[in-house]
Amino acid sequence: MLVTALHLFPVKSLGGTKVASAVVEPWGLAGDRRWALVDAAGELVTARHEHQLLRLTGEVVDDDTIRITDRGDGASILVDTPLGLGPVPIGISRLPFASPADVDVNQWLSERMGTVLRLVWQEDPTLRSISGARGGLPGETLSLADAGPLLLVSEVSIAQLSSWMAAETDEPDIADLDPDDLSDAEAQTPPAALDILRFRPNVVIDGEQPFEEDDWPQVRIGEVTFRTTMVCDRCVMTTIDPVTIAGGKEPIRTLARHRRWDRSTWFGTRLVAEGTLGTIHVGDEVAPLDGRGVSRRHAEGRETRGK
C-alpha cells in the first residue's frame, strides 16, 4: 500500500492544500490546524454551522506565515504568526487561551463571511492533551484538530462507500438518523461521486480491503510509526460539498446504514506518531503493524511457517 495524497489544513474548518511531503510533529503535521476562528465571545466557529467557511482555503507560506484565499473571487490575505500580542480567552476544548491575529485579518474575514470573526493561533501545541476518552495516552498532545493529531482515510474504503450509495438510493433513512448530522435534510439527489476532501484527511492511501484500517493497532508510513487512537466519528461536515458548498444527507445517510455504532457513524482512523519522527511523502509505503512495531504481514508469515 502507498500514500496517494497528503493534505494540510492550516486553519481549522477552512479548505486546505495538497502537499508532496509533510513533517511529522508529536501533535500532528507541521502547519496543520494551528489556527482557528472564534466569534466575538471567543466561542469556536466551524463550517459545521458556517458552511461558507469552506469557500476559504489556507496555505502554508513559510514557518511564520499562512495565506488565506477566497475561492469566490481569488482575493487573499497574508497572516503572520502573532508576536507580542497577549493571549485572549477562547472556547476551544482543553485550550482556554490563544493568540489573536492582526486586526486587519479579522476585518477581512468578517467582511467576507458577513459575521464577526477573529482568527487565533495555538502558540504552544504541547498544552492541549488528547482526551483519554478519544484514545489519548498521558503526555500525548494535539493541534486544534478535534480529537487526534492526524487523520488517515483509504481510497478503497471511499470506493466501497460510493458503491453502497449508488446501490441504495431507494433505501429509506434509518429510523434514528440524527438531523444534526445532515446539512440539508430535504436533499433528494445524492452526489454522483464523493470527493475525498469531504472527510478532511491528512493522509490518503490506496488501501487493499475496505475499512481494514479500522483494525490496525499501528501503521508505519515511510519511516514514521503511528498508533491508532480511534476510528473517526463523522459529522455534518461530510455532507457539505467542499467545492460547491451544497448540503445534503450523504454520505452520513449511507454510512449510518453500514457503519453506525454508539449512535455515531465512522470513517477513517485517527493516528498519533510514536518514537522517532520524520517526514512522510506521497508515494511512501504504508505498512500495518501488530501493536508491537512488527509488520502484520511478517507476523502472519511467521505464524503460518510455525504451523
N, C-alpha and C positions, 0 to 999 in steps of 0.2 A: 504494500500500500504506500501511497505517496501523498504529500501535501500538494494540493492543486491551487490553493489561493490563501493569501493572508490579508487580513483587514485590520486597520487601526481606526478607532472611533475616539478622536481626541476629546470631543465634548459629548457627555452623556446625552443620549436621545437625538443627537444630530446625526446626519449621514456621515459616513467615513470614507476612507480611501483604501484602494488596493496597494499593497507594497510587495516588493520582491523578497524582502527579508525583514526580520524584526528581532530586536534584542530582548531577551527574556530577563525580567527582574522578578524578585520574590513576590511582588504584589500584582504582577501582570506584565504585559508587553510595554516596553518603553514608549511613552507618548500616548498610551491608550487610557481614555476615561479619567484623566486627571482634572478635567473641567466639568462644571455642571451649571445649570440655570436655576435660579430661585426667584420667587416673586418678591414684592415689596416687603412682605412679612418674613422673608427668609425661608419660606417653605419650598421644597423641591418642585420644579416644574419639568414634566417629561412629555414626550409625544403620546403617552397613553391618553392624555386629555387634550393636549395642544398638538394635534396631528400635523399641523403645518411646520412644526419644528423640523420634520424630516425633509422639508424643502431646502434646509440649510445643510451644508457639509463642512466638516472640519478637516484640516490637513496640517500635518506637522511640517513646519518650515525649517526649524533647527531646534537645538536643545532649549531655547528660551522663547520661541515664537511659534504660534499657530496662525493659520489663515482660515477665516470663516467666509464661505461664499454662498450667496443666494442663487440657487439654480434657476429661479424665475427670471432674473434679468442679468445674471452674471456678475453683479456687484459683489465686492468683497472688502474685508477689513482685516488688518493685521492685529494680532493680540499678543502683547508681551507678557511674560510671567511677571506678576506683581512684585514690585520691590519697594520696601519701606512702607507699605500700607498695612495698617493694623487689621487683624482678622475680624470678621463680622459673624454674629451668631446665625446659624442656619439650621434647617430641619432635615438633615440627612442622617440616616441611621448610623450610629456609632461615630459620628463626626460632628461635634457641636459647633465648630468654628471653621471658617475657610477664608482665604484672602480674596478680596474683590478685584475685578478688572477695572481698567480706567473708565471714567465717566462716559467718554465718547463711545466706547464699545457698548456700554449698556444702552445708551441712547439709540445707537444704530440698530441693535437687536430689538429694542422695544418698539421703535417705529415700524420695523418690518413685520413684527408679529402682532402689532396692534394691542399690546398689553405691556405693563411694566415688568421688565425682566432685568435681572442682574446676573452677570457671569462671575463665577467664583472658582478658585483654584485650590486643589488639595496640595498644600505645601509639603506635608510630611506623610507619605503613604504608609509609614510603619506604625501609625497610631490607630488605624482602622482595622480591627480584627475581623477575621472570617468567623461568622457565627458558628458555634458548635452545632446548632440545630441544622446548619447547612453544610456540615461535614468538615468544618474547620478544626484544626488542632491548635493547642496553645502555642502562641508565638507567630502563627500564620496571619498575614495581613493582606489587604487588597486595596485596589484603587477605588474609584467611585462606581465600579460595577455593582450590580445588585447583590450578588451572593458569592461569586467566585472570581478569581483573577483572570481566567481565560476560558473561552467557550469554543468547543470543537463540535462540528457537525460533519456528516458524511454525505456525499453525493448519492450513494446508493440508497441511503435512508430517505433522502428527498425524493428520489425516483419512486420508491415504494409508496410514500405518502401521496405523490401525484397520481399514481396508478389507482390507489384507493379512491381518491377524489373523483377521478374520471368514471370509475365504475359505479359510484354510489350517489350520483347526483339526485336520484329519485328517492333515496332513503330519507326517512323523517329524522329530524333532530332528536337527540336523546332527550329524555324527559326533564332532566335536571341541568341542562346546559346553562351555564352562568351567563346572563346577559351582559355582565360587566366585562366578559372576555370577548365581546363582539363589538366591532367598531360601527357596524351597520346591521342591526338585527333584521332589517327588512330586505336586505340584499338577496336577490334570487339567482343571479348569474355568477357562478364561481369563476375564478381566474382560469384562463386556458393553461397556464403554466405557472409554477411557483418560482418566484425569484428567491434565491437562497439568502439574499440580504434581508428578507423578512425576519430571519432568525438572528441577525446581527452577530454572526460568528467572527471570532478572531482567526481560527484555523479551519480550513475546509480540506477534507481528504477525499480520495476517491472511494475507499471502502471496498469490502468484499461481500459481506452479508448485511442486509438492513438491520440497523439497530444493534449490531454486535458491540458497538462502543459502550452501550449501557453496562456491559458486564466486565469491562476492563478495570481491574484494580489500579493498574499503572499503564502508561504508554510512553515509549521513547520516540521523540520526534527529532530527527537528526541526531545530535549528541546530547540532547537535554531530556531528562526523565521527569515525567509529571505523574502525580497521583490524582485519581478521580475523586472529587469530593462528593458529587451527587449528579444524578441526571437532572437536566434543567427543566423546571416547570415553566410553562409558556403562558403568555398573557395576551391582552388585546393588541399589543404592538405587532404581532404576527399577522393580524387581519388587515393591516394597513399596507397598501401597495407602496413600496418605498420610492417609486418613480412618479406615479400619478397621484399619490396620496389618497386614492379612493379607498373607502372602507368596505367591509363585508363580514361574512361569517367564517370563511375559510382562511387558514387550514384548521382552526380550532374545532369547527364543526365535525370534520372527519377525524382529527386526532382524538377527539373525545370518544369516538366510537371504538377506536382501536387501542389507544394508549392513555387511558384515564384510570388513575387510582388516587386515593387520598384526596378526592374531589379536585384534582388538578390534571392537566394534560401535560405530556412530557415529550421533549425532543432535544437531542444534543446532550453533551456532557460538560460539566464544569471541571476545570483542572487547576492544580497548583503545582508549581515547579518544586522539585526536590533535588538536593545535592548540588552538584556543580552546574552553574548556569552557563549561558552562551547565547548564540544567535541561531534562530531557525530560519529556513529558506523554503520558498516554493521549490518543489522537487525533492525535498528531503524524504527519506524513508520513514515510514510510520510503523513501529513495532509494538504490538500489545505485550505487556509484561504480566507476570503472575502474582504481583504483590511483593515479591522478594527481589525484584530487579532482574529476574530471569525471563528471557523471551518465552512466551507461552508456547510457541511452536517448538522451540528446543526442549522445553519441559515435556511437552506431549510426545516428542520423539523419544526421549529417554524412557518415558513410561511404557511406550509401545515396545521398545527394544528389550525392556526388562520382563516382558510377559512371556 
